[in-house]
Amino acid sequence: MSIEAVVFDLDGVIIDTEEVWEEVRRGYVAEHGREFLADSQDRMMGMSTGEWSAHLADEVGVPRTAPQVAADVLGRMAERYRQDLPLIPGAADTVRALGGRYRLALASSSARILIDQVLATAGLTDEFEVTLSTEEVPRGKPAPDVYLEAVAKLGLTPGVCAAIEDSSNGLRSAAAAGLTVIAVPHGVYPAAEDALAGAKLVVKAITEVTPEVVSNL
């Protein structure tokens, strides 16, 4: 079956924010006299807002409720985006190029408020037919929920959709949903081997994902 739509992840694919997320959340946790667990960063990559805020409150021990943690951290992230949006070089051009041939959707673990702000600031809002946050589905990545819902909203089946992902949990999510997976591993937070094994194609940079490359998947 030929690809009819491409579903993008946001963090690590269009914007380089994984380090910003880690810096903001580590700083927030430290202000409350707590420390990340050894696997906190890896676990939170791909989690929905409700999931990572619960992790920080319940497991890391920040003395705030999960909704309070979410509001605090999202406010700090929004401020960072307003100051300097860390677009990955060539990502916006890649979105527009793929949008010229394929239908586009976005399936992100970021909160809705951050998704909308990023796309508006980058001038990409109109490129996507569908945008979804894992806040809007029952489970975050690595569960397949957000990809299955994005495909459903496009009125397509997973078999005719490709996903572009960077993180281990994101790659697992897209593969579990049955999409053809393109991996763009992050240089600082490399994906696990088992997650990469589910990808049809692994590239070094988002600019390598051209319409011609997708057509050959």
VOPAGU-2260 file (C-alpha; in pm, 1 decimal, decimal comma):
REM VOPAGU-2260
SITE   aa  ch    i         X         Y         Z
SITE  MET   A    0       0,0       0,0       0,0
SITE  SER   A    1     128,4     347,7     -80,1
SITE  ILE   A    2     155,2     615,3     188,1
SITE  GLU   A    3    -128,1     869,1     190,2
SITE  ALA   A    4     -51,5    1063,5     509,3
SITE  VAL   A    5     242,2    1147,7     734,2
SITE  VAL   A    6     199,4    1189,5    1109,5
SITE  PHE   A    7     466,5    1399,1    1280,0
SITE  ASP   A    8     581,2    1397,4    1638,7
SITE  LEU   A    9     663,2    1746,3    1768,8
SITE  ASP   A   10     933,7    1746,0    2037,1
SITE  GLY   A   11    1260,7    1617,7    1895,1
SITE  VAL   A   12    1128,4    1614,0    1537,1
SITE  ILE   A   13    1010,1    1968,9    1464,0
SITE  ILE   A   14    1143,4    2146,6    1771,7
SITE  ASP   A   15    1451,7    2050,2    1971,7
SITE  THR   A   16    1304,2    2068,7    2319,3
SITE  GLU   A   17    1398,4    1749,4    2499,5
SITE  GLU   A   18    1688,7    1928,1    2671,6
SITE  VAL   A   19    1462,2    2222,6    2754,4
SITE  TRP   A   20    1202,3    1990,0    2908,5
SITE  GLU   A   21    1472,7    1818,9    3115,2
SITE  GLU   A   22    1625,2    2149,0    3229,3
SITE  VAL   A   23    1288,2    2298,5    3327,5
SITE  ARG   A   24    1163,4    1987,9    3507,6
SITE  ARG   A   25    1493,4    1922,4    3686,0
SITE  GLY   A   26    1504,4    2283,5    3803,5
SITE  TYR   A   27    1145,7    2265,1    3922,1
SITE  VAL   A   28    1205,5    1940,6    4110,9
SITE  ALA   A   29    1522,4    2080,2    4271,6
SITE  GLU   A   30    1336,1    2390,3    4389,5
SITE  HIS   A   31    1113,1    2156,5    4586,5
SITE  GLY   A   32    1407,0    1975,0    4742,8
SITE  ARG   A   33    1373,2    1658,9    4537,0
SITE  GLU   A   34    1583,6    1479,1    4275,0
SITE  PHE   A   35    1496,4    1295,8    3953,6
SITE  LEU   A   36    1494,3     918,4    3977,8
SITE  ALA   A   37    1758,1     741,5    3771,0
SITE  ASP   A   38    1509,6     663,4    3494,0
SITE  SER   A   39    1280,1     966,2    3523,6
SITE  GLN   A   40    1391,6    1141,3    3204,1
SITE  ASP   A   41    1366,8     830,8    2985,9
SITE  ARG   A   42    1028,0     739,5    3130,5
SITE  MET   A   43     880,4    1086,7    3086,0
SITE  MET   A   44     974,0    1115,9    2718,2
SITE  GLY   A   45     643,5    1036,8    2548,8
SITE  MET   A   46     426,2    1052,4    2860,0
SITE  SER   A   47     113,9    1266,2    2850,6
SITE  THR   A   48      90,9    1574,9    3069,9
SITE  GLY   A   49    -117,8    1388,3    3325,1
SITE  GLU   A   50     129,7    1100,6    3333,3
SITE  TRP   A   51     453,5    1295,6    3374,9
SITE  SER   A   52     304,2    1537,2    3627,2
SITE  ALA   A   53     181,1    1239,2    3830,9
SITE  HIS   A   54     530,4    1086,9    3808,9
SITE  LEU   A   55     687,7    1403,2    3948,5
SITE  ALA   A   56     427,5    1437,5    4223,2
SITE  ASP   A   57     380,5    1075,0    4325,1
SITE  GLU   A   58     713,3     905,9    4251,8
SITE  VAL   A   59     971,8    1185,7    4259,4
SITE  GLY   A   60     789,5    1340,8    4554,8
SITE  VAL   A   61     729,4    1703,2    4455,1
SITE  PRO   A   62     491,4    1829,1    4728,3
SITE  ARG   A   63     226,2    1952,3    4484,9
SITE  THR   A   64     -68,9    1776,8    4324,5
SITE  ALA   A   65     -23,8    1645,9    3971,1
SITE  PRO   A   66    -248,7    1921,3    3822,9
SITE  GLN   A   67     -46,4    2184,6    4011,2
SITE  VAL   A   68     280,6    2035,8    3885,6
SITE  ALA   A   69     146,9    2036,3    3528,7
SITE  ALA   A   70      36,4    2400,2    3549,0
SITE  ASP   A   71     368,2    2509,7    3700,6
SITE  VAL   A   72     587,7    2329,9    3445,5
SITE  LEU   A   73     374,4    2413,5    3140,4
SITE  GLY   A   74     383,6    2779,8    3237,1
SITE  ARG   A   75     762,6    2770,2    3245,0
SITE  MET   A   76     779,9    2586,5    2912,5
SITE  ALA   A   77     546,0    2835,7    2745,2
SITE  GLU   A   78     764,6    3119,4    2865,6
SITE  ARG   A   79    1074,6    2952,5    2723,2
SITE  TYR   A   80     899,0    2907,7    2387,5
SITE  ARG   A   81     798,9    3273,7    2384,3
SITE  GLN   A   82    1157,8    3375,5    2442,7
SITE  ASP   A   83    1314,9    3147,0    2183,2
SITE  LEU   A   84    1140,3    2871,6    1984,3
SITE  PRO   A   85    1402,4    2600,2    1920,5
SITE  LEU   A   86    1300,8    2492,0    1570,4
SITE  ILE   A   87    1514,9    2210,9    1431,2
SITE  PRO   A   88    1696,4    2333,3    1118,5
SITE  GLY   A   89    1504,4    2234,6     807,0
SITE  ALA   A   90    1204,6    2094,4     997,1
SITE  ALA   A   91     955,9    2360,3     885,3
SITE  ASP   A   92    1064,4    2320,0     521,9
SITE  THR   A   93    1028,9    1941,9     553,3
SITE  VAL   A   94     673,9    1979,7     687,8
SITE  ARG   A   95     579,5    2205,5     397,4
SITE  ALA   A   96     744,4    1980,4     138,9
SITE  LEU   A   97     567,6    1667,6     265,7
SITE  GLY   A   98     243,0    1863,2     292,0
SITE  GLY   A   99     265,3    1931,1     -79,3
SITE  ARG   A  100     219,1    1560,6    -150,8
SITE  TYR   A  101      68,3    1399,2     158,9
SITE  ARG   A  102    -199,4    1472,4     414,6
SITE  LEU   A  103     -40,0    1569,3     745,1
SITE  ALA   A  104    -124,6    1512,4    1110,1
SITE  LEU   A  105      60,7    1573,6    1433,8
SITE  ALA   A  106      60,3    1338,8    1735,2
SITE  SER   A  107     245,2    1492,3    2027,9
SITE  SER   A  108     300,2    1432,6    2396,5
SITE  SER   A  109     305,5    1807,9    2450,6
SITE  ALA   A  110       5,2    1981,0    2603,1
SITE  ARG   A  111    -246,7    2137,2    2366,1
SITE  ILE   A  112    -147,5    2489,2    2473,6
SITE  LEU   A  113     215,0    2422,4    2372,9
SITE  ILE   A  114     127,3    2251,0    2044,5
SITE  ASP   A  115     -85,9    2544,1    1933,2
SITE  GLN   A  116     175,8    2799,4    2035,4
SITE  VAL   A  117     461,2    2619,1    1858,9
SITE  LEU   A  118     272,0    2576,0    1531,8
SITE  ALA   A  119     150,2    2934,8    1532,9
SITE  THR   A  120     496,9    3074,1    1605,2
SITE  ALA   A  121     652,3    2852,6    1337,2
SITE  GLY   A  122     383,8    2939,8    1081,5
SITE  LEU   A  123     283,4    2575,0    1044,6
SITE  THR   A  124     -71,0    2570,4    1181,5
SITE  ASP   A  125    -237,8    2541,2     841,0
SITE  GLU   A  126      -9,8    2258,4     727,1
SITE  PHE   A  127    -180,0    2000,6     950,6
SITE  GLU   A  128    -530,0    1863,1     903,2
SITE  VAL   A  129    -522,3    1702,1    1247,1
SITE  THR   A  130    -325,5    1784,5    1562,4
SITE  LEU   A  131    -353,2    1574,5    1875,1
SITE  SER   A  132    -204,7    1584,8    2222,4
SITE  THR   A  133    -175,1    1272,2    2432,7
SITE  GLU   A  134    -382,1    1471,9    2683,8
SITE  GLU   A  135    -673,9    1403,9    2449,4
SITE  VAL   A  136    -648,9    1023,5    2444,7
SITE  PRO   A  137    -660,3     768,3    2728,3
SITE  ARG   A  138    -289,2     679,6    2733,8
SITE  GLY   A  139      34,3     849,7    2636,1
SITE  LYS   A  140     319,7     700,5    2435,8
SITE  PRO   A  141     439,0     416,1    2418,4
SITE  ALA   A  142      71,4     316,9    2400,6
SITE  PRO   A  143     -60,4     351,4    2043,1
SITE  ASP   A  144    -362,6     565,5    2137,9
SITE  VAL   A  145    -254,3     902,7    1999,1
SITE  TYR   A  146    -149,2     757,5    1661,9
SITE  LEU   A  147    -462,6     549,5    1628,8
SITE  GLU   A  148    -676,8     855,2    1701,6
SITE  ALA   A  149    -482,5    1075,2    1456,8
SITE  VAL   A  150    -527,3     818,4    1180,2
SITE  ALA   A  151    -897,1     781,8    1264,1
SITE  LYS   A  152    -946,1    1159,1    1246,4
SITE  LEU   A  153    -787,5    1154,3     900,6
SITE  GLY   A  154   -1036,8     884,8     802,0
SITE  LEU   A  155    -754,4     648,8     705,4
SITE  THR   A  156    -607,0     319,7     821,8
SITE  PRO   A  157    -263,7     287,6     984,9
SITE  GLY   A  158    -132,7      90,2     688,4
SITE  VAL   A  159    -138,8     394,6     460,0
SITE  CYS   A  160      23,5     630,8     712,3
SITE  ALA   A  161     384,9     698,2     801,9
SITE  ALA   A  162     504,3     836,7    1135,2
SITE  ILE   A  163     815,1    1043,7    1204,6
SITE  GLU   A  164     948,3     992,6    1556,7
SITE  ASP   A  165    1265,7    1035,8    1760,6
SITE  SER   A  166    1221,2     890,6    2109,8
SITE  SER   A  167    1199,9     529,8    2220,0
SITE  ASN   A  168     845,3     565,3    2349,4
SITE  GLY   A  169     733,6     755,0    2041,3
SITE  LEU   A  170     877,7     492,8    1808,1
SITE  ARG   A  171     710,2     216,5    2009,0
SITE  SER   A  172     379,4     403,4    2001,1
SITE  ALA   A  173     377,1     450,3    1623,9
SITE  ALA   A  174     486,7      92,0    1559,2
SITE  ALA   A  175     221,9     -46,6    1795,8
SITE  ALA   A  176     -40,7     153,8    1607,5
SITE  GLY   A  177      66,2      -9,9    1281,1
SITE  LEU   A  178     208,9     292,8    1100,2
SITE  THR   A  179     521,3     278,0     883,9
SITE  VAL   A  180     780,9     428,8    1115,2
SITE  ILE   A  181    1059,8     670,7    1022,1
SITE  ALA   A  182    1310,5     722,0    1303,0
SITE  VAL   A  183    1509,2    1043,1    1343,7
SITE  PRO   A  184    1705,2     960,5    1661,8
SITE  HIS   A  185    1798,9    1248,4    1890,1
SITE  GLY   A  186    2171,4    1299,6    1933,8
SITE  VAL   A  187    2153,3    1358,2    2310,0
SITE  TYR   A  188    1874,2    1113,1    2392,0
SITE  PRO   A  189    1934,5     813,9    2161,7
SITE  ALA   A  190    1649,9     570,2    2108,8
SITE  ALA   A  191    1671,2     216,3    2244,0
SITE  GLU   A  192    1765,9     -58,2    2001,6
SITE  ASP   A  193    1434,6    -238,6    2041,2
SITE  ALA   A  194    1247,7      80,7    1952,5
SITE  LEU   A  195    1464,5     145,2    1646,6
SITE  ALA   A  196    1405,7    -212,0    1535,4
SITE  GLY   A  197    1042,3    -125,3    1471,5
SITE  ALA   A  198    1132,3     149,6    1224,4
SITE  LYS   A  199    1119,4      95,1     848,0
SITE  LEU   A  200    1373,2     374,2     794,8
SITE  VAL   A  201    1631,4     542,3    1018,8
SITE  VAL   A  202    1772,1     879,8     912,1
SITE  LYS   A  203    2022,3    1118,1    1068,4
SITE  ALA   A  204    1827,5    1439,6    1008,1
SITE  ILE   A  205    1467,6    1542,0     940,9
SITE  THR   A  206    1578,0    1701,4     612,5
SITE  GLU   A  207    1643,5    1351,1     476,0
SITE  VAL   A  208    1269,9    1274,2     490,6
SITE  THR   A  209    1169,7    1399,1     146,3
SITE  PRO   A  210     847,6    1323,8     -44,7
SITE  GLU   A  211    1047,9    1090,3    -268,4
SITE  VAL   A  212    1184,1     897,7      30,9
SITE  VAL   A  213     836,4     855,0     176,4
SITE  SER   A  214     698,9     738,7    -158,6
SITE  ASN   A  215     952,8     455,2    -157,7
SITE  LEU   A  216     863,8     318,9     185,9
